[in-house]
Each structure stands twice: as C-alpha cells, then as structure tokens.
C-alpha cells in the first residue's frame, strides 16, 4: 500500500474518532439539558457522574437525533 493511501486511511480514521467524540460531548450536554427540562434530579446526577456518562451521552445523542424515547419519559414522570 502506498504512503498516500495509508495517510488517507489514517485521516479518515482520525475524522471518525473526532466526530464520535464531538457527538458524545453534545449528547452529554443534551442529556443534562433534557434532565432539567423534565425536572429529573436523578437524570441530572447520572449525567454528571463520570461512570454513568458512558451510558447517558449515547442516550443523549439518540434523543437529540430521534426524539426522547417514550420509555425514558415514562420513567422520569
């Protein structure tokens, strides 16, 4: 494989990693905003706790892209 092809593959991998990182950041912030809007202190604490942010950030980005899941709304209501 030539050096330009390796560089192109590496650049693509870097771009995907950066995009995923930014999506998780936006998902985490959206989760916190959503917890404030729904009035759920448990969601807010879960969004700020470092271990659970690995779960709440992907859920936040899912909610941002596709809307808040009904099961989440029913859980905190």
PDB file of N, CA, C and O in Angstrom, chain B, residues numbered from 101:
ATOM      1  N   UNK B 101       0.852  -1.166   0.000  1.00  0.00           N
ATOM      2  CA  UNK B 101       0.000   0.000   0.000  1.00  0.00           C
ATOM      3  C   UNK B 101       0.902   1.235   0.000  1.00  0.00           C
ATOM      4  O   UNK B 101       1.898   1.284   0.721  1.00  0.00           O
ATOM      5  N   UNK B 102       0.554   2.204  -0.793  1.00  0.00           N
ATOM      6  CA  UNK B 102       1.386   3.397  -0.902  1.00  0.00           C
ATOM      7  C   UNK B 102       1.196   4.315   0.305  1.00  0.00           C
ATOM      8  O   UNK B 102       0.245   4.167   1.074  1.00  0.00           O
ATOM      9  N   UNK B 103       2.090   5.234   0.450  1.00  0.00           N
ATOM     10  CA  UNK B 103       2.057   6.112   1.623  1.00  0.00           C
ATOM     11  C   UNK B 103       0.857   7.059   1.589  1.00  0.00           C
ATOM     12  O   UNK B 103       0.316   7.393   2.643  1.00  0.00           O
ATOM     13  N   UNK B 104       0.430   7.498   0.403  1.00  0.00           N
ATOM     14  CA  UNK B 104      -0.725   8.389   0.345  1.00  0.00           C
ATOM     15  C   UNK B 104      -1.997   7.657   0.745  1.00  0.00           C
ATOM     16  O   UNK B 104      -2.894   8.256   1.339  1.00  0.00           O
ATOM     17  N   UNK B 105      -2.087   6.371   0.429  1.00  0.00           N
ATOM     18  CA  UNK B 105      -3.262   5.586   0.815  1.00  0.00           C
ATOM     19  C   UNK B 105      -3.292   5.396   2.332  1.00  0.00           C
ATOM     20  O   UNK B 105      -4.352   5.498   2.949  1.00  0.00           O
ATOM     21  N   UNK B 106      -2.137   5.121   2.932  1.00  0.00           N
ATOM     22  CA  UNK B 106      -2.079   4.996   4.392  1.00  0.00           C
ATOM     23  C   UNK B 106      -2.467   6.306   5.064  1.00  0.00           C
ATOM     24  O   UNK B 106      -3.186   6.318   6.063  1.00  0.00           O
ATOM     25  N   UNK B 107      -1.984   7.399   4.506  1.00  0.00           N
ATOM     26  CA  UNK B 107      -2.318   8.711   5.055  1.00  0.00           C
ATOM     27  C   UNK B 107      -3.816   8.977   4.940  1.00  0.00           C
ATOM     28  O   UNK B 107      -4.424   9.491   5.878  1.00  0.00           O
ATOM     29  N   UNK B 108      -4.411   8.636   3.814  1.00  0.00           N
ATOM     30  CA  UNK B 108      -5.849   8.841   3.621  1.00  0.00           C
ATOM     31  C   UNK B 108      -6.654   7.995   4.586  1.00  0.00           C
ATOM     32  O   UNK B 108      -7.646   8.467   5.141  1.00  0.00           O
ATOM     33  N   UNK B 109      -6.246   6.755   4.797  1.00  0.00           N
ATOM     34  CA  UNK B 109      -6.953   5.877   5.734  1.00  0.00           C
ATOM     35  C   UNK B 109      -6.820   6.403   7.155  1.00  0.00           C
ATOM     36  O   UNK B 109      -7.792   6.407   7.910  1.00  0.00           O
ATOM     37  N   UNK B 110      -5.627   6.847   7.521  1.00  0.00           N
ATOM     38  CA  UNK B 110      -5.406   7.379   8.862  1.00  0.00           C
ATOM     39  C   UNK B 110      -6.218   8.655   9.077  1.00  0.00           C
ATOM     40  O   UNK B 110      -6.806   8.839  10.143  1.00  0.00           O
ATOM     41  N   UNK B 111      -6.257   9.534   8.081  1.00  0.00           N
ATOM     42  CA  UNK B 111      -7.041  10.763   8.192  1.00  0.00           C
ATOM     43  C   UNK B 111      -8.520  10.464   8.349  1.00  0.00           C
ATOM     44  O   UNK B 111      -9.211  11.131   9.119  1.00  0.00           O
ATOM     45  N   UNK B 112      -9.013   9.464   7.624  1.00  0.00           N
ATOM     46  CA  UNK B 112     -10.416   9.075   7.744  1.00  0.00           C
ATOM     47  C   UNK B 112     -10.707   8.524   9.128  1.00  0.00           C
ATOM     48  O   UNK B 112     -11.745   8.833   9.714  1.00  0.00           O
ATOM     49  N   UNK B 113      -9.806   7.714   9.652  1.00  0.00           N
ATOM     50  CA  UNK B 113      -9.991   7.163  10.991  1.00  0.00           C
ATOM     51  C   UNK B 113      -9.956   8.277  12.035  1.00  0.00           C
ATOM     52  O   UNK B 113     -10.745   8.258  12.981  1.00  0.00           O
ATOM     53  N   UNK B 114      -9.061   9.237  11.878  1.00  0.00           N
ATOM     54  CA  UNK B 114      -8.988  10.363  12.803  1.00  0.00           C
ATOM     55  C   UNK B 114     -10.276  11.180  12.762  1.00  0.00           C
ATOM     56  O   UNK B 114     -10.780  11.607  13.801  1.00  0.00           O
ATOM     57  N   UNK B 115     -10.802  11.395  11.567  1.00  0.00           N
ATOM     58  CA  UNK B 115     -12.028  12.168  11.415  1.00  0.00           C
ATOM     59  C   UNK B 115     -13.209  11.458  12.075  1.00  0.00           C
ATOM     60  O   UNK B 115     -14.020  12.097  12.746  1.00  0.00           O
ATOM     61  N   UNK B 116     -13.310  10.146  11.888  1.00  0.00           N
ATOM     62  CA  UNK B 116     -14.394   9.392  12.523  1.00  0.00           C
ATOM     63  C   UNK B 116     -14.288   9.434  14.045  1.00  0.00           C
ATOM     64  O   UNK B 116     -15.299   9.564  14.734  1.00  0.00           O
ATOM     65  N   UNK B 117     -13.080   9.326  14.566  1.00  0.00           N
ATOM     66  CA  UNK B 117     -12.882   9.391  16.011  1.00  0.00           C
ATOM     67  C   UNK B 117     -13.238  10.753  16.571  1.00  0.00           C
ATOM     68  O   UNK B 117     -13.843  10.856  17.638  1.00  0.00           O
ATOM     69  N   UNK B 118     -12.862  11.796  15.850  1.00  0.00           N
ATOM     70  CA  UNK B 118     -13.189  13.147  16.286  1.00  0.00           C
ATOM     71  C   UNK B 118     -14.693  13.392  16.222  1.00  0.00           C
ATOM     72  O   UNK B 118     -15.258  14.008  17.125  1.00  0.00           O
ATOM     73  N   UNK B 119     -15.333  12.923  15.183  1.00  0.00           N
ATOM     74  CA  UNK B 119     -16.780  13.066  15.060  1.00  0.00           C
ATOM     75  C   UNK B 119     -17.504  12.338  16.186  1.00  0.00           C
ATOM     76  O   UNK B 119     -18.450  12.876  16.760  1.00  0.00           O
ATOM     77  N   UNK B 120     -17.075  11.134  16.504  1.00  0.00           N
ATOM     78  CA  UNK B 120     -17.673  10.386  17.595  1.00  0.00           C
ATOM     79  C   UNK B 120     -17.480  11.098  18.930  1.00  0.00           C
ATOM     80  O   UNK B 120     -18.392  11.133  19.755  1.00  0.00           O
ATOM     81  N   UNK B 121     -16.305  11.658  19.140  1.00  0.00           N
ATOM     82  CA  UNK B 121     -16.040  12.392  20.379  1.00  0.00           C
ATOM     83  C   UNK B 121     -16.956  13.601  20.513  1.00  0.00           C
ATOM     84  O   UNK B 121     -17.518  13.842  21.581  1.00  0.00           O
ATOM     85  N   UNK B 122     -17.104  14.356  19.438  1.00  0.00           N
ATOM     86  CA  UNK B 122     -17.982  15.526  19.483  1.00  0.00           C
ATOM     87  C   UNK B 122     -19.445  15.127  19.673  1.00  0.00           C
ATOM     88  O   UNK B 122     -20.195  15.814  20.367  1.00  0.00           O
ATOM     89  N   UNK B 123     -19.842  14.025  19.060  1.00  0.00           N
ATOM     90  CA  UNK B 123     -21.216  13.557  19.246  1.00  0.00           C
ATOM     91  C   UNK B 123     -21.468  13.202  20.706  1.00  0.00           C
ATOM     92  O   UNK B 123     -22.534  13.507  21.241  1.00  0.00           O
ATOM     93  N   UNK B 124     -20.497  12.558  21.357  1.00  0.00           N
ATOM     94  CA  UNK B 124     -20.660  12.210  22.758  1.00  0.00           C
ATOM     95  C   UNK B 124     -20.705  13.451  23.647  1.00  0.00           C
ATOM     96  O   UNK B 124     -21.446  13.481  24.629  1.00  0.00           O
ATOM     97  N   UNK B 125     -19.931  14.456  23.317  1.00  0.00           N
ATOM     98  CA  UNK B 125     -19.967  15.708  24.092  1.00  0.00           C
ATOM     99  C   UNK B 125     -21.336  16.369  23.952  1.00  0.00           C
ATOM    100  O   UNK B 125     -21.940  16.770  24.947  1.00  0.00           O
ATOM    101  N   UNK B 126     -21.824  16.481  22.718  1.00  0.00           N
ATOM    102  CA  UNK B 126     -23.146  17.081  22.511  1.00  0.00           C
ATOM    103  C   UNK B 126     -24.239  16.231  23.160  1.00  0.00           C
ATOM    104  O   UNK B 126     -25.201  16.772  23.706  1.00  0.00           O
ATOM    105  N   UNK B 127     -24.100  14.917  23.106  1.00  0.00           N
ATOM    106  CA  UNK B 127     -25.066  14.033  23.747  1.00  0.00           C
ATOM    107  C   UNK B 127     -25.095  14.213  25.245  1.00  0.00           C
ATOM    108  O   UNK B 127     -26.167  14.194  25.850  1.00  0.00           O
ATOM    109  N   UNK B 128     -23.938  14.387  25.855  1.00  0.00           N
ATOM    110  CA  UNK B 128     -23.874  14.596  27.301  1.00  0.00           C
ATOM    111  C   UNK B 128     -24.542  15.917  27.690  1.00  0.00           C
ATOM    112  O   UNK B 128     -25.315  15.976  28.646  1.00  0.00           O
ATOM    113  N   UNK B 129     -24.234  16.974  26.935  1.00  0.00           N
ATOM    114  CA  UNK B 129     -24.871  18.260  27.224  1.00  0.00           C
ATOM    115  C   UNK B 129     -26.370  18.209  26.986  1.00  0.00           C
ATOM    116  O   UNK B 129     -27.129  18.804  27.750  1.00  0.00           O
ATOM    117  N   UNK B 130     -26.813  17.521  25.957  1.00  0.00           N
ATOM    118  CA  UNK B 130     -28.248  17.405  25.688  1.00  0.00           C
ATOM    119  C   UNK B 130     -28.941  16.610  26.791  1.00  0.00           C
ATOM    120  O   UNK B 130     -30.065  16.934  27.176  1.00  0.00           O
ATOM    121  N   UNK B 131     -28.281  15.572  27.300  1.00  0.00           N
ATOM    122  CA  UNK B 131     -28.847  14.781  28.397  1.00  0.00           C
ATOM    123  C   UNK B 131     -29.076  15.672  29.620  1.00  0.00           C
ATOM    124  O   UNK B 131     -30.125  15.599  30.261  1.00  0.00           O
ATOM    125  N   UNK B 132     -28.089  16.514  29.937  1.00  0.00           N
ATOM    126  CA  UNK B 132     -28.222  17.406  31.087  1.00  0.00           C
ATOM    127  C   UNK B 132     -29.343  18.414  30.856  1.00  0.00           C
ATOM    128  O   UNK B 132     -30.131  18.683  31.762  1.00  0.00           O
ATOM    129  N   UNK B 133     -29.419  18.971  29.650  1.00  0.00           N
ATOM    130  CA  UNK B 133     -30.488  19.920  29.338  1.00  0.00           C
ATOM    131  C   UNK B 133     -31.851  19.228  29.412  1.00  0.00           C
ATOM    132  O   UNK B 133     -32.819  19.797  29.918  1.00  0.00           O
ATOM    133  N   UNK B 134     -31.915  18.005  28.905  1.00  0.00           N
ATOM    134  CA  UNK B 134     -33.159  17.247  28.934  1.00  0.00           C
ATOM    135  C   UNK B 134     -33.582  16.936  30.363  1.00  0.00           C
ATOM    136  O   UNK B 134     -34.770  16.970  30.686  1.00  0.00           O
ATOM    137  N   UNK B 135     -32.607  16.632  31.218  1.00  0.00           N
ATOM    138  CA  UNK B 135     -32.946  16.348  32.617  1.00  0.00           C
ATOM    139  C   UNK B 135     -33.523  17.575  33.305  1.00  0.00           C
ATOM    140  O   UNK B 135     -34.427  17.455  34.132  1.00  0.00           O
ATOM    141  N   UNK B 136     -33.012  18.746  32.973  1.00  0.00           N
ATOM    142  CA  UNK B 136     -33.553  19.987  33.538  1.00  0.00           C
ATOM    143  C   UNK B 136     -34.961  20.233  33.006  1.00  0.00           C
ATOM    144  O   UNK B 136     -35.849  20.625  33.763  1.00  0.00           O
ATOM    145  N   UNK B 137     -35.172  20.006  31.707  1.00  0.00           N
ATOM    146  CA  UNK B 137     -36.492  20.208  31.113  1.00  0.00           C
ATOM    147  C   UNK B 137     -37.532  19.251  31.679  1.00  0.00           C
ATOM    148  O   UNK B 137     -38.689  19.629  31.868  1.00  0.00           O
ATOM    149  N   UNK B 138     -37.122  18.005  31.952  1.00  0.00           N
ATOM    150  CA  UNK B 138     -38.048  17.015  32.507  1.00  0.00           C
ATOM    151  C   UNK B 138     -38.157  17.110  34.029  1.00  0.00           C
ATOM    152  O   UNK B 138     -39.032  16.486  34.630  1.00  0.00           O
ATOM    153  N   UNK B 139     -37.279  17.882  34.647  1.00  0.00           N
ATOM    154  CA  UNK B 139     -37.314  18.060  36.089  1.00  0.00           C
ATOM    155  C   UNK B 139     -36.850  16.838  36.862  1.00  0.00           C
ATOM    156  O   UNK B 139     -37.356  16.563  37.950  1.00  0.00           O
ATOM    157  N   UNK B 140     -35.901  16.110  36.318  1.00  0.00           N
ATOM    158  CA  UNK B 140     -35.430  14.882  36.944  1.00  0.00           C
ATOM    159  C   UNK B 140     -34.037  15.084  37.526  1.00  0.00           C
ATOM    160  O   UNK B 140     -33.058  15.204  36.791  1.00  0.00           O
ATOM    161  N   UNK B 141     -33.958  15.121  38.852  1.00  0.00           N
ATOM    162  CA  UNK B 141     -32.673  15.291  39.519  1.00  0.00           C
ATOM    163  C   UNK B 141     -31.812  14.040  39.354  1.00  0.00           C
ATOM    164  O   UNK B 141     -30.585  14.137  39.315  1.00  0.00           O
ATOM    165  N   UNK B 142     -32.440  12.867  39.257  1.00  0.00           N
ATOM    166  CA  UNK B 142     -31.684  11.626  39.085  1.00  0.00           C
ATOM    167  C   UNK B 142     -30.995  11.616  37.718  1.00  0.00           C
ATOM    168  O   UNK B 142     -29.844  11.193  37.605  1.00  0.00           O
ATOM    169  N   UNK B 143     -31.694  12.080  36.687  1.00  0.00           N
ATOM    170  CA  UNK B 143     -31.080  12.170  35.358  1.00  0.00           C
ATOM    171  C   UNK B 143     -29.914  13.155  35.377  1.00  0.00           C
ATOM    172  O   UNK B 143     -28.882  12.909  34.753  1.00  0.00           O
ATOM    173  N   UNK B 144     -30.075  14.259  36.086  1.00  0.00           N
ATOM    174  CA  UNK B 144     -29.014  15.255  36.162  1.00  0.00           C
ATOM    175  C   UNK B 144     -27.782  14.687  36.850  1.00  0.00           C
ATOM    176  O   UNK B 144     -26.662  14.872  36.373  1.00  0.00           O
ATOM    177  N   UNK B 145     -27.981  13.997  37.966  1.00  0.00           N
ATOM    178  CA  UNK B 145     -26.851  13.392  38.677  1.00  0.00           C
ATOM    179  C   UNK B 145     -26.192  12.325  37.813  1.00  0.00           C
ATOM    180  O   UNK B 145     -24.965  12.237  37.763  1.00  0.00           O
ATOM    181  N   UNK B 146     -26.994  11.515  37.135  1.00  0.00           N
ATOM    182  CA  UNK B 146     -26.440  10.475  36.261  1.00  0.00           C
ATOM    183  C   UNK B 146     -25.644  11.089  35.123  1.00  0.00           C
ATOM    184  O   UNK B 146     -24.630  10.525  34.711  1.00  0.00           O
ATOM    185  N   UNK B 147     -26.078  12.230  34.605  1.00  0.00           N
ATOM    186  CA  UNK B 147     -25.366  12.887  33.525  1.00  0.00           C
ATOM    187  C   UNK B 147     -24.074  13.546  33.960  1.00  0.00           C
ATOM    188  O   UNK B 147     -23.189  13.780  33.137  1.00  0.00           O
ATOM    189  N   UNK B 148     -23.954  13.846  35.234  1.00  0.00           N
ATOM    190  CA  UNK B 148     -22.748  14.489  35.737  1.00  0.00           C
ATOM    191  C   UNK B 148     -21.757  13.503  36.345  1.00  0.00           C
ATOM    192  O   UNK B 148     -20.585  13.837  36.517  1.00  0.00           O
ATOM    193  N   UNK B 149     -22.200  12.313  36.667  1.00  0.00           N
ATOM    194  CA  UNK B 149     -21.334  11.307  37.272  1.00  0.00           C
ATOM    195  C   UNK B 149     -20.465  10.667  36.192  1.00  0.00           C
ATOM    196  O   UNK B 149     -20.994  10.196  35.185  1.00  0.00           O
ATOM    197  N   UNK B 150     -19.141  10.640  36.378  1.00  0.00           N
ATOM    198  CA  UNK B 150     -18.240  10.201  35.302  1.00  0.00           C
ATOM    199  C   UNK B 150     -18.466   8.773  34.787  1.00  0.00           C
ATOM    200  O   UNK B 150     -18.277   8.520  33.598  1.00  0.00           O
ATOM    201  N   UNK B 151     -18.862   7.850  35.645  1.00  0.00           N
ATOM    202  CA  UNK B 151     -19.033   6.468  35.194  1.00  0.00           C
ATOM    203  C   UNK B 151     -20.284   6.318  34.338  1.00  0.00           C
ATOM    204  O   UNK B 151     -20.255   5.637  33.313  1.00  0.00           O
ATOM    205  N   UNK B 152     -21.370   6.940  34.746  1.00  0.00           N
ATOM    206  CA  UNK B 152     -22.626   6.784  34.010  1.00  0.00           C
ATOM    207  C   UNK B 152     -22.697   7.650  32.758  1.00  0.00           C
ATOM    208  O   UNK B 152     -23.598   7.475  31.938  1.00  0.00           O
ATOM    209  N   UNK B 153     -21.766   8.576  32.601  1.00  0.00           N
ATOM    210  CA  UNK B 153     -21.787   9.404  31.391  1.00  0.00           C
ATOM    211  C   UNK B 153     -21.530   8.554  30.149  1.00  0.00           C
ATOM    212  O   UNK B 153     -21.910   8.940  29.044  1.00  0.00           O
ATOM    213  N   UNK B 154     -20.889   7.404  30.327  1.00  0.00           N
ATOM    214  CA  UNK B 154     -20.686   6.494  29.197  1.00  0.00           C
ATOM    215  C   UNK B 154     -22.006   5.917  28.693  1.00  0.00           C
ATOM    216  O   UNK B 154     -22.091   5.489  27.542  1.00  0.00           O
ATOM    217  N   UNK B 155     -23.023   5.901  29.529  1.00  0.00           N
ATOM    218  CA  UNK B 155     -24.350   5.460  29.128  1.00  0.00           C
ATOM    219  C   UNK B 155     -25.240   6.639  28.733  1.00  0.00           C
ATOM    220  O   UNK B 155     -25.995   6.554  27.765  1.00  0.00           O
ATOM    221  N   UNK B 156     -25.150   7.724  29.477  1.00  0.00           N
ATOM    222  CA  UNK B 156     -26.056   8.843  29.231  1.00  0.00           C
ATOM    223  C   UNK B 156     -25.704   9.652  27.982  1.00  0.00           C
ATOM    224  O   UNK B 156     -26.601  10.199  27.342  1.00  0.00           O
ATOM    225  N   UNK B 157     -24.434   9.741  27.624  1.00  0.00           N
ATOM    226  CA  UNK B 157     -24.056  10.512  26.428  1.00  0.00           C
ATOM    227  C   UNK B 157     -24.605   9.884  25.142  1.00  0.00           C
ATOM    228  O   UNK B 157     -25.161  10.607  24.316  1.00  0.00           O
ATOM    229  N   UNK B 158     -24.471   8.551  24.938  1.00  0.00           N
ATOM    230  CA  UNK B 158     -25.102   7.974  23.737  1.00  0.00           C
ATOM    231  C   UNK B 158     -26.630   8.089  23.754  1.00  0.00           C
ATOM    232  O   UNK B 158     -27.246   8.286  22.706  1.00  0.00           O
ATOM    233  N   UNK B 159     -27.241   7.969  24.931  1.00  0.00           N
ATOM    234  CA  UNK B 159     -28.693   8.152  25.012  1.00  0.00           C
ATOM    235  C   UNK B 159     -29.077   9.595  24.706  1.00  0.00           C
ATOM    236  O   UNK B 159     -30.118   9.855  24.102  1.00  0.00           O
ATOM    237  N   UNK B 160     -28.233  10.524  25.125  1.00  0.00           N
ATOM    238  CA  UNK B 160     -28.489  11.931  24.836  1.00  0.00           C
ATOM    239  C   UNK B 160     -28.412  12.228  23.346  1.00  0.00           C
ATOM    240  O   UNK B 160     -29.253  12.953  22.815  1.00  0.00           O
ATOM    241  N   UNK B 161     -27.412  11.675  22.668  1.00  0.00           N
ATOM    242  CA  UNK B 161     -27.305  11.924  21.231  1.00  0.00           C
ATOM    243  C   UNK B 161     -28.433  11.226  20.478  1.00  0.00           C
ATOM    244  O   UNK B 161     -28.914  11.742  19.469  1.00  0.00           O
ATOM    245  N   UNK B 162     -28.860  10.056  20.960  1.00  0.00           N
ATOM    246  CA  UNK B 162     -30.006   9.384  20.355  1.00  0.00           C
ATOM    247  C   UNK B 162     -31.256  10.247  20.514  1.00  0.00           C
ATOM    248  O   UNK B 162     -32.031  10.406  19.570  1.00  0.00           O
ATOM    249  N   UNK B 163     -31.448  10.801  21.709  1.00  0.00           N
ATOM    250  CA  UNK B 163     -32.605  11.661  21.954  1.00  0.00           C
ATOM    251  C   UNK B 163     -32.546  12.933  21.120  1.00  0.00           C
ATOM    252  O   UNK B 163     -33.577  13.432  20.667  1.00  0.00           O
ATOM    253  N   UNK B 164     -31.364  13.449  20.919  1.00  0.00           N
ATOM    254  CA  UNK B 164     -31.210  14.658  20.106  1.00  0.00           C
ATOM    255  C   UNK B 164     -31.557  14.390  18.648  1.00  0.00           C
ATOM    256  O   UNK B 164     -32.189  15.218  17.993  1.00  0.00           O
ATOM    257  N   UNK B 165     -31.142  13.233  18.143  1.00  0.00           N
ATOM    258  CA  UNK B 165     -31.365  12.926  16.733  1.00  0.00           C
ATOM    259  C   UNK B 165     -32.773  12.405  16.439  1.00  0.00           C
ATOM    260  O   UNK B 165     -33.358  12.747  15.412  1.00  0.00           O
ATOM    261  N   UNK B 166     -33.319  11.579  17.340  1.00  0.00           N
ATOM    262  CA  UNK B 166     -34.572  10.879  17.042  1.00  0.00           C
ATOM    263  C   UNK B 166     -35.723  11.233  17.985  1.00  0.00           C
ATOM    264  O   UNK B 166     -36.823  10.705  17.824  1.00  0.00           O
ATOM    265  N   UNK B 167     -35.501  12.096  18.946  1.00  0.00           N
ATOM    266  CA  UNK B 167     -36.539  12.453  19.907  1.00  0.00           C
ATOM    267  C   UNK B 167     -36.402  11.622  21.185  1.00  0.00           C
ATOM    268  O   UNK B 167     -35.798  10.550  21.189  1.00  0.00           O
ATOM    269  N   UNK B 168     -36.964  12.134  22.235  1.00  0.00           N
ATOM    270  CA  UNK B 168     -36.871  11.473  23.530  1.00  0.00           C
ATOM    271  C   UNK B 168     -37.688  10.194  23.504  1.00  0.00           C
ATOM    272  O   UNK B 168     -38.869  10.222  23.158  1.00  0.00           O
ATOM    273  N   UNK B 169     -37.073   9.067  23.868  1.00  0.00           N
ATOM    274  CA  UNK B 169     -37.817   7.809  23.896  1.00  0.00           C
ATOM    275  C   UNK B 169     -38.958   7.854  24.915  1.00  0.00           C
ATOM    276  O   UNK B 169     -38.823   8.440  25.990  1.00  0.00           O
ATOM    277  N   UNK B 170     -40.055   7.241  24.568  1.00  0.00           N
ATOM    278  CA  UNK B 170     -41.210   7.215  25.455  1.00  0.00           C
ATOM    279  C   UNK B 170     -40.920   6.521  26.779  1.00  0.00           C
ATOM    280  O   UNK B 170     -41.448   6.910  27.820  1.00  0.00           O
ATOM    281  N   UNK B 171     -40.077   5.491  26.735  1.00  0.00           N
ATOM    282  CA  UNK B 171     -39.751   4.776  27.980  1.00  0.00           C
ATOM    283  C   UNK B 171     -38.977   5.674  28.937  1.00  0.00           C
ATOM    284  O   UNK B 171     -39.138   5.556  30.151  1.00  0.00           O
ATOM    285  N   UNK B 172     -38.140   6.569  28.416  1.00  0.00           N
ATOM    286  CA  UNK B 172     -37.402   7.497  29.267  1.00  0.00           C
ATOM    287  C   UNK B 172     -38.352   8.532  29.875  1.00  0.00           C
ATOM    288  O   UNK B 172     -38.255   8.852  31.060  1.00  0.00           O
ATOM    289  N   UNK B 173     -39.241   9.034  29.080  1.00  0.00           N
ATOM    290  CA  UNK B 173     -40.216  10.000  29.578  1.00  0.00           C
ATOM    291  C   UNK B 173     -41.110   9.372  30.635  1.00  0.00           C
ATOM    292  O   UNK B 173     -41.408  10.006  31.647  1.00  0.00           O
ATOM    293  N   UNK B 174     -41.543   8.134  30.415  1.00  0.00           N
ATOM    294  CA  UNK B 174     -42.385   7.440  31.390  1.00  0.00           C
ATOM    295  C   UNK B 174     -41.613   7.122  32.659  1.00  0.00           C
ATOM    296  O   UNK B 174     -42.192   7.110  33.746  1.00  0.00           O
ATOM    297  N   UNK B 175     -40.318   6.864  32.541  1.00  0.00           N
ATOM    298  CA  UNK B 175     -39.502   6.521  33.686  1.00  0.00           C
ATOM    299  C   UNK B 175     -39.335   7.692  34.637  1.00  0.00           C
ATOM    300  O   UNK B 175     -39.342   7.499  35.853  1.00  0.00           O
ATOM    301  N   UNK B 176     -39.185   8.895  34.115  1.00  0.00           N
ATOM    302  CA  UNK B 176     -38.936  10.051  34.971  1.00  0.00           C
ATOM    303  C   UNK B 176     -40.209  10.817  35.329  1.00  0.00           C
ATOM    304  O   UNK B 176     -40.164  11.722  36.162  1.00  0.00           O
ATOM    305  N   UNK B 177     -41.317  10.477  34.729  1.00  0.00           N
ATOM    306  CA  UNK B 177     -42.572  11.174  35.034  1.00  0.00           C
ATOM    307  C   UNK B 177     -43.236  10.634  36.270  1.00  0.00           C
ATOM    308  O   UNK B 177     -44.301  11.114  36.659  1.00  0.00           O
TER     309      UNK B 177
END
